[in-house]
Amino acid sequence: MCECVLRPGTARDVRAMHRLDLLCFEPPFQFDLHAMRRFALEPGAFSVVAERGWEMAGFIVVSMWRRRRMAPLAYVVTLDVHPELRRRGLATELMREAERRAATQGAEAILLHVSAENGAGIAFYEAAGYRRMELVTDFYASGRDGWLYRKAFPISLA
């Protein structure tokens, strides 16, 4: 288990989030600093940061999509866990906290995309209760496909 503290992300975290993203993902899946800042700080978005001591161990960025006359949807932009801290439950903790926050903001469901080539990510999300919806061709750079996943929230969470 990672002995990490979860806290809300702030604008001051964006550079560290970007550095961790570069460490976690290969170039076709990395965000540049501008995109990381835009997603993390867009109106309605939130991030959750996991810290171990003074170092960032992981984070998640979630956009809230407001819809007219319908409950909002949450969308996981990225989930990053330091490679040395994987398989210790930190990704699960970050996802649960993001789901909790999205549900308290009234979201009816949370969506995400995962590379069709990312077997570990697919297994993680399916084990966490996400349901595969459809294959989105050319979702990622370099013509890579991504699966769209969805997890509905029980009415009692919202």
C-alpha positions, 0 to 999 in steps of 0.5 A: 500500500502506498502511504500517500495523502490525497488532496485537491489539485491546484494550479501550483501542481500543473508542472509536477503533474506534467512531469509525472505524465511524461514519466508515465506515458509514451509520447503518443499518450503524453500531454504537453504542458499547455494541454495539462494546464488547460484540462486541469484548470478548465472551469468545472474540472477538478484534480486529485493529487496523491503525495508521498512526503513532498513528492507527487505519487499520482494524480487524476484529472476529471472534467465535468460536462454540464448538460442542459436539462440532464445530470452532468457527466464526469470524464477522466482526462488522465490517471497517472501513478508513478511507475515505482508506486504502481500495483499498491492500490493508489490508482484505485484510491484516486479513482474512488475519490474522483468518483466520489467528488463527481457524484457529489457534484451531481454526475450520473456517470463517469466516462473515460477512454483507454488505449485499445493496446493497454491491457493493464488499463483495460483490466483495471477499469473493468475490475473497477466496474467500468463497462466497455461501450464502444471502440473509437477509432483514431482516438489517440495520436498516431491513429491509435484506437481507444475504448470508451468506458462508462460507470453509472453512479447509484442514485444513493451516491449522487 
